[in-house]
Amino acid sequence: MEFWTPWRRNRPERATAPAAPPTTKAGIGVVALHGLVQPQAPAIDYATLARDGFMRNPIAHRAVRLVAETAAAVPWLLYEGRREHETHPLLTLLEQPNPGEAGATFMEALYGTLLLSGDAYLNFEPLPNQGSLHLLRPDRVQVVTDADGWAIAYDYRVGRHAARLPALSGESEAGVIHFRLFHPLDDHRGFAPLASAAMALETHNATGSWNKALLDNSARPSGALVYAPGDGGNLTEEQFDRLKGELEQGYSGAKAAGRPLLLEGGLDWKPMSMTPKDMDFIEAKHAAAREIALAAGVPPMLLGIPGDNTYANYAEANRAFYRLTVMPLVGRVARELTARLAPKFGPGLKLWFDADRVDGLSAERDLLWSRVGAADFLTEDEKREAVGYAPLKSSAKSGA
């Protein structure tokens, strides 16, 4: 906070010679309260993003849930070469990762953790049937590296208890699978998408806090104290310091927005700062909300945010959401599970997602089938292969 005054205050001089008394004008003294606060860099750790983003901000909460729930609903496919497995222990594990969670609930937590942390850690333990998977909280995990800087294990701490878990590899039967999003400045940690919108999250939350505090304080605007003494004198040093301290401690910040002042003799209150309408808080909130949605990969239209809707309609925005956000995220997890987990269940296994059973892509699927069906120059088996299906058994036998 800074205080500005257009008049000089009498100050004791250190010179030995007596100083001439300063001339003062009989008139009005002004003490204007205005804030020149530099923006502070917000914290972007997992706990802060989880608390101030997912748990306190409705836009971030809905965006994370929309991505996580949609991605978790995408069904899995398992291939061995060109052969598709309809039942397999690996598919059973993904449907029931552990006794306490179903597959959709487990995968929703996995995708949500990736958005809030940039990292997700799955601990795999082999069991007589198919094994079990447990999701570890990322803020409790510490990466352990060897002399060359490669990750070889993970320390998981809960309170005073700690356990060292190996990284799942070809040599280990059990261990941790580490999913991480790209981070340009860290070799072992991922970068959370919502961390790039940390300033927008704070802006959105602070705007709501300011409006709430303003309403709690009778929606009174800020302004200036005007001192109009009858005899033309000025505030004394002690009076000025006391007034300054009271303004700083009791009338600054979002919690004190609009708090009424108790005025003494010679003081008057003159509103002078911008009102919430002048500052256009609603548009500021919408702008921050659009940045949060952009960081999460969700079109603003799907979150009910007005403005900047570049999609012709809701269906087009929904298709873009699936193609640009959901499918790449599911594909990343599928590739990681194929590389790290699938070899524990047999060689040559590949996990992928079933795009034909995703309702959000039904319009694109219908268009593809119409184009392929109208292609008279393709055989029946070539048409089936073009849309991702195996040849007919009768055709395969006759060709053999």
C-alpha positions as CSV (number, residue, x, y, z in Angstrom):
1,M,0.0,0.0,0.0
2,E,1.2,3.5,-0.7
3,F,-0.2,6.8,0.7
4,W,0.0,10.0,-1.2
5,T,-0.4,13.5,0.2
6,P,-0.2,16.8,-1.8
7,W,0.9,18.7,1.2
8,R,4.1,18.6,3.2
9,R,4.2,17.6,6.9
10,N,6.3,19.5,9.3
11,R,9.5,17.5,10.1
12,P,12.2,18.3,12.7
13,E,15.4,19.7,11.1
14,R,18.8,18.4,12.1
15,A,20.6,21.6,11.3
16,T,21.9,23.7,14.2
17,A,20.5,26.9,12.8
18,P,16.8,27.3,13.4
19,A,14.9,26.6,10.2
20,A,12.3,28.9,8.9
21,P,8.8,27.6,9.7
22,P,7.2,26.0,6.6
23,T,4.4,27.9,5.0
24,T,1.1,26.1,4.9
25,K,-2.0,26.8,3.0
26,A,-5.4,26.8,4.6
27,G,-7.3,24.3,2.6
28,I,-8.0,20.6,2.3
29,G,-5.6,17.7,2.9
30,V,-6.2,14.4,1.2
31,V,-5.2,10.9,2.2
32,A,-5.9,8.6,-0.7
33,L,-5.8,4.9,-0.2
34,H,-4.9,2.9,-3.3
35,G,-3.1,-0.3,-3.8
36,L,-0.1,-0.9,-6.1
37,V,0.4,-4.6,-5.4
38,Q,2.7,-6.5,-7.7
39,P,1.3,-9.8,-8.9
40,Q,2.7,-12.7,-6.9
41,A,3.6,-16.0,-8.6
42,P,1.1,-18.6,-7.4
43,A,2.2,-21.9,-6.1
44,I,1.7,-24.8,-8.6
45,D,2.3,-27.9,-6.4
46,Y,-0.1,-30.7,-6.4
47,A,-1.7,-29.8,-3.0
48,T,-2.3,-26.2,-4.0
49,L,-3.8,-27.1,-7.4
50,A,-6.0,-29.8,-5.8
51,R,-7.2,-27.4,-3.0
52,D,-7.5,-24.1,-4.8
53,G,-8.3,-25.5,-8.2
54,F,-10.3,-28.8,-8.0
55,M,-11.8,-28.2,-4.6
56,R,-12.5,-24.5,-4.6
57,N,-12.9,-23.5,-8.3
58,P,-16.0,-24.6,-10.1
59,I,-14.5,-24.2,-13.6
60,A,-11.4,-26.2,-12.8
61,H,-13.5,-28.8,-10.9
62,R,-15.9,-29.3,-13.8
63,A,-13.1,-29.3,-16.4
64,V,-11.1,-32.0,-14.6
65,R,-14.1,-34.1,-13.9
66,L,-15.3,-33.8,-17.5
67,V,-11.9,-35.0,-18.9
68,A,-11.4,-37.7,-16.3
69,E,-14.9,-39.2,-16.4
70,T,-15.0,-39.1,-20.2
71,A,-11.6,-40.7,-20.6
72,A,-12.5,-43.4,-18.0
73,A,-15.6,-44.4,-19.9
74,V,-13.6,-45.3,-23.0
75,P,-13.6,-49.1,-23.4
76,W,-10.4,-51.1,-23.8
77,L,-9.3,-53.5,-26.5
78,L,-6.5,-56.1,-26.3
79,Y,-4.7,-57.4,-29.3
80,E,-2.1,-60.2,-29.7
81,G,-0.8,-59.5,-33.2
82,R,-3.9,-59.2,-35.4
83,R,-6.0,-61.3,-33.0
84,E,-8.4,-59.5,-30.7
85,H,-8.9,-61.0,-27.2
86,E,-12.5,-60.7,-25.9
87,T,-11.5,-62.1,-22.5
88,H,-8.0,-62.0,-20.9
89,P,-6.5,-61.6,-17.4
90,L,-5.2,-58.2,-18.4
91,L,-8.7,-57.0,-19.4
92,T,-10.0,-58.4,-16.1
93,L,-7.4,-56.5,-14.2
94,L,-8.4,-53.2,-15.9
95,E,-12.1,-53.9,-15.1
96,Q,-11.3,-54.6,-11.4
97,P,-7.9,-53.2,-10.5
98,N,-8.2,-53.9,-6.8
99,P,-10.8,-55.2,-4.4
100,G,-11.9,-51.6,-3.4
101,E,-12.3,-50.0,-6.8
102,A,-14.0,-50.7,-10.1
103,G,-12.1,-50.0,-13.4
104,A,-14.0,-46.8,-14.3
105,T,-13.5,-45.3,-10.8
106,F,-9.8,-46.2,-10.8
107,M,-9.1,-44.8,-14.3
108,E,-11.0,-41.6,-13.4
109,A,-8.7,-41.0,-10.5
110,L,-5.7,-41.8,-12.7
111,Y,-6.7,-39.2,-15.4
112,G,-7.6,-36.6,-12.7
113,T,-4.3,-37.0,-11.0
114,L,-2.5,-36.5,-14.3
115,L,-4.3,-33.2,-14.8
116,L,-3.7,-31.9,-11.3
117,S,-0.1,-33.2,-10.9
118,G,1.4,-34.1,-14.3
119,D,2.3,-37.4,-12.7
120,A,0.5,-40.6,-11.8
121,Y,2.0,-43.7,-10.1
122,L,0.5,-47.1,-10.3
123,N,1.8,-49.8,-8.1
124,F,1.4,-53.3,-9.6
125,E,1.5,-56.4,-7.4
126,P,1.2,-59.9,-9.0
127,L,-1.4,-62.2,-7.6
128,P,-2.4,-65.8,-8.4
129,N,-5.2,-64.7,-10.7
130,Q,-4.3,-61.4,-12.5
131,G,-2.7,-59.1,-9.9
132,S,-3.7,-55.7,-8.5
133,L,-3.2,-52.1,-9.2
134,H,-3.1,-49.2,-6.7
135,L,-2.9,-45.5,-7.4
136,L,-0.3,-43.7,-5.3
137,R,-0.8,-40.0,-4.3
138,P,1.9,-38.1,-6.2
139,D,2.8,-35.7,-3.4
140,R,3.8,-38.7,-1.3
141,V,6.2,-40.1,-3.9
142,Q,9.9,-39.3,-4.3
143,V,11.8,-40.5,-7.3
144,V,15.0,-42.4,-6.5
145,T,17.7,-42.3,-9.1
146,D,21.0,-44.1,-9.7
147,A,24.4,-42.5,-10.1
148,D,23.6,-41.7,-13.8
149,G,20.3,-40.0,-12.9
150,W,18.0,-42.7,-14.1
151,A,14.9,-43.5,-12.0
152,I,15.2,-46.9,-10.4
153,A,12.8,-46.8,-7.5
154,Y,10.2,-44.7,-5.8
155,D,9.9,-43.8,-2.1
156,Y,6.3,-43.7,-0.9
157,R,5.8,-41.9,2.4
158,V,2.6,-41.7,4.5
159,G,3.3,-39.9,7.8
160,R,6.3,-41.5,9.4
161,H,6.0,-44.7,7.4
162,A,8.0,-45.1,4.2
163,A,8.4,-47.9,1.6
164,R,10.7,-48.2,-1.3
165,L,9.0,-49.6,-4.4
166,P,11.0,-50.6,-7.5
167,A,10.2,-49.3,-11.0
168,L,8.3,-52.0,-12.9
169,S,10.6,-53.5,-15.5
170,G,11.4,-56.7,-17.2
171,E,13.5,-57.8,-14.3
172,S,10.9,-57.0,-11.6
173,E,7.7,-58.9,-11.0
174,A,6.1,-56.0,-9.1
175,G,6.7,-52.3,-9.1
176,V,5.6,-48.8,-10.0
177,I,4.4,-47.6,-13.4
178,H,5.1,-43.9,-13.7
179,F,2.9,-41.9,-16.1
180,R,4.1,-38.3,-16.6
181,L,3.2,-35.5,-18.9
182,F,5.9,-33.5,-20.7
183,H,7.9,-31.2,-18.5
184,P,10.6,-29.1,-20.2
185,L,12.6,-28.4,-17.1
186,D,12.4,-31.7,-15.1
187,D,13.8,-35.1,-16.0
188,H,11.7,-37.1,-13.5
189,R,8.4,-35.1,-13.0
190,G,5.6,-34.2,-15.3
191,F,4.0,-30.8,-15.7
192,A,0.4,-30.4,-14.7
193,P,-1.8,-28.8,-17.4
194,L,-3.7,-26.7,-14.8
195,A,-0.4,-25.3,-13.5
196,S,-0.1,-23.2,-16.6
197,A,-3.4,-21.6,-15.6
198,A,-2.4,-21.0,-12.0
199,M,-2.7,-17.2,-12.4
200,A,-6.1,-17.6,-13.9
201,L,-7.2,-19.8,-11.1
202,E,-6.1,-17.2,-8.5
203,T,-7.8,-14.5,-10.4
204,H,-11.0,-16.4,-10.6
205,N,-10.9,-17.3,-6.9
206,A,-9.9,-13.8,-5.9
207,T,-12.7,-12.2,-7.9
208,G,-15.2,-14.3,-6.2
209,S,-13.7,-13.6,-2.7
210,W,-13.7,-9.9,-3.5
211,N,-17.3,-9.8,-4.5
212,K,-18.3,-11.9,-1.5
213,A,-16.4,-9.6,0.9
214,L,-18.0,-6.5,-0.8
215,L,-21.4,-7.9,-0.3
216,D,-20.6,-8.8,3.3
217,N,-19.6,-5.2,3.9
218,S,-22.8,-3.7,2.5
219,A,-21.2,-3.3,-1.0
220,R,-19.5,0.0,0.0
221,P,-16.9,1.3,-2.6
222,S,-13.3,2.3,-1.7
223,G,-12.3,5.9,-1.7
224,A,-10.2,8.7,0.0
225,L,-10.2,10.4,3.3
226,V,-10.4,14.2,2.9
227,Y,-9.1,16.3,5.9
228,A,-10.7,19.8,6.0
229,P,-9.6,21.4,9.3
230,G,-11.4,24.6,10.3
231,D,-8.2,26.5,11.4
232,G,-6.1,25.6,8.3
233,G,-3.7,23.3,10.2
234,N,-2.4,19.9,9.1
235,L,-2.4,16.5,10.6
236,T,0.4,16.0,13.1
237,E,3.0,13.3,12.7
238,E,1.4,11.1,15.2
239,Q,-2.1,11.5,13.7
240,F,-0.9,10.8,10.2
241,D,1.0,7.6,11.3
242,R,-2.0,6.4,13.3
243,L,-4.4,6.9,10.4
244,K,-2.0,5.3,8.0
245,G,-1.7,2.2,10.2
246,E,-5.4,1.9,10.7
247,L,-6.0,2.0,6.9
248,E,-3.3,-0.6,6.2
249,Q,-4.4,-3.0,8.9
250,G,-8.1,-2.7,8.9
251,Y,-9.2,-1.5,5.4
252,S,-7.0,-3.2,2.8
253,G,-7.3,-6.6,1.1
254,A,-10.2,-8.6,-0.1
255,K,-11.4,-9.5,3.4
256,A,-11.9,-5.8,4.2
257,A,-13.5,-4.8,0.8
258,G,-16.2,-2.2,1.5
259,R,-15.7,-2.1,5.2
260,P,-17.0,1.3,6.6
261,L,-14.7,3.8,8.2
262,L,-15.1,5.4,11.6
263,L,-14.3,9.1,10.9
264,E,-13.1,11.7,13.4
265,G,-13.5,15.5,13.3
266,G,-12.3,17.1,10.1
267,L,-12.3,13.9,8.1
268,D,-14.7,13.2,5.2
269,W,-15.0,10.1,2.9
270,K,-14.9,10.6,-0.9
271,P,-15.4,7.6,-3.1
272,M,-12.8,7.6,-5.8
273,S,-11.8,4.0,-6.8
274,M,-13.3,1.9,-9.5
275,T,-16.5,0.1,-8.6
276,P,-16.9,-3.6,-9.4
277,K,-19.0,-2.5,-12.4
278,D,-16.1,-0.2,-13.6
279,M,-13.6,-3.0,-13.2
280,D,-16.0,-5.4,-15.0
281,F,-15.5,-8.3,-12.6
282,I,-17.9,-10.5,-14.5
283,E,-15.8,-10.3,-17.7
284,A,-12.6,-10.8,-15.8
285,K,-14.1,-14.0,-14.3
286,H,-15.1,-15.2,-17.7
287,A,-11.6,-14.5,-19.2
288,A,-10.0,-16.4,-16.3
289,A,-12.5,-19.2,-16.8
290,R,-11.7,-19.5,-20.5
291,E,-8.0,-19.8,-19.6
292,I,-8.7,-22.5,-17.1
293,A,-10.8,-24.4,-19.7
294,L,-8.1,-23.9,-22.3
295,A,-5.4,-25.4,-20.0
296,A,-7.6,-28.4,-19.3
297,G,-8.3,-28.9,-23.0
298,V,-12.1,-28.4,-22.7
299,P,-14.0,-26.1,-25.1
300,P,-15.5,-23.2,-23.1
301,M,-18.9,-24.0,-24.6
302,L,-19.0,-27.3,-22.9
303,L,-18.6,-25.6,-19.5
304,G,-21.2,-22.9,-20.1
305,I,-18.6,-20.1,-20.4
306,P,-19.9,-17.3,-22.6
307,G,-17.7,-15.6,-25.2
308,D,-14.9,-16.9,-27.5
309,N,-17.0,-19.8,-28.7
310,T,-15.4,-20.6,-32.0
311,Y,-17.4,-23.7,-32.6
312,A,-20.5,-23.6,-34.8
313,N,-22.5,-25.7,-32.4
314,Y,-22.3,-27.9,-29.3
315,A,-21.8,-31.1,-31.3
316,E,-18.8,-29.7,-33.1
317,A,-17.3,-28.6,-29.7
318,N,-17.9,-32.1,-28.3
319,R,-16.2,-33.8,-31.2
320,A,-13.2,-31.5,-30.8
321,F,-13.1,-32.3,-27.1
322,Y,-12.9,-36.0,-27.9
323,R,-10.4,-35.7,-30.7
324,L,-8.0,-33.2,-29.2
325,T,-8.2,-34.0,-25.5
326,V,-9.7,-37.3,-24.5
327,M,-8.4,-39.6,-27.2
328,P,-4.8,-38.4,-27.0
329,L,-4.8,-38.8,-23.2
330,V,-6.3,-42.3,-23.4
331,G,-3.8,-43.3,-26.1
332,R,-0.9,-42.1,-23.9
333,V,-2.0,-44.3,-21.0
334,A,-2.7,-47.3,-23.4
335,R,0.9,-47.1,-24.8
336,E,2.4,-46.9,-21.3
337,L,0.4,-49.9,-20.1
338,T,1.4,-51.8,-23.2
339,A,5.1,-51.1,-22.7
340,R,5.2,-51.7,-18.9
341,L,2.3,-53.9,-17.8
342,A,1.3,-56.0,-20.8
343,P,4.6,-58.0,-20.9
344,K,3.7,-59.4,-17.4
345,F,0.7,-61.2,-19.0
346,G,2.4,-62.5,-22.1
347,P,4.5,-61.5,-25.2
348,G,3.0,-59.5,-28.1
349,L,0.1,-58.0,-26.2
350,K,-1.1,-54.5,-27.1
351,L,-3.7,-52.4,-25.4
352,W,-5.8,-49.8,-27.2
353,F,-9.2,-48.1,-27.0
354,D,-12.4,-48.9,-28.8
355,A,-13.3,-45.7,-30.7
356,D,-16.3,-47.4,-32.3
357,R,-18.0,-47.6,-28.9
358,V,-17.4,-43.9,-28.0
359,D,-20.7,-42.1,-28.3
360,G,-19.0,-38.7,-28.9
361,L,-17.5,-40.0,-32.1
362,S,-20.6,-41.5,-33.5
363,A,-21.1,-38.8,-36.2
364,E,-17.5,-39.3,-37.5
365,R,-18.0,-43.1,-37.5
366,D,-21.2,-42.9,-39.5
367,L,-19.5,-40.6,-42.0
368,L,-16.6,-43.1,-42.4
369,W,-18.9,-46.0,-42.9
370,S,-20.9,-44.2,-45.5
371,R,-17.8,-43.3,-47.5
372,V,-16.4,-46.9,-47.3
373,G,-19.8,-48.5,-48.0
374,A,-20.1,-46.4,-51.2
375,A,-16.7,-47.4,-52.5
376,D,-17.6,-50.0,-55.1
377,F,-14.0,-50.7,-56.0
378,L,-13.3,-52.2,-52.6
379,T,-13.9,-55.8,-51.7
380,E,-15.9,-56.7,-48.6
381,D,-12.8,-57.6,-46.7
382,E,-11.1,-54.4,-47.8
383,K,-14.0,-52.4,-46.5
384,R,-13.9,-54.3,-43.2
385,E,-10.2,-53.6,-42.9
386,A,-10.7,-49.9,-43.6
387,V,-13.0,-49.5,-40.7
388,G,-10.9,-51.6,-38.3
389,Y,-12.5,-55.1,-38.5
390,A,-10.9,-58.4,-39.3
391,P,-11.7,-60.2,-42.6
392,L,-14.7,-62.6,-42.7
393,K,-13.8,-66.2,-41.8
394,S,-15.3,-67.5,-44.9
395,S,-13.2,-65.2,-47.1
396,A,-10.1,-66.1,-45.2
397,K,-10.7,-69.8,-45.7
398,S,-11.4,-69.5,-49.4
399,G,-8.3,-67.3,-49.9
400,A,-6.2,-69.9,-48.1
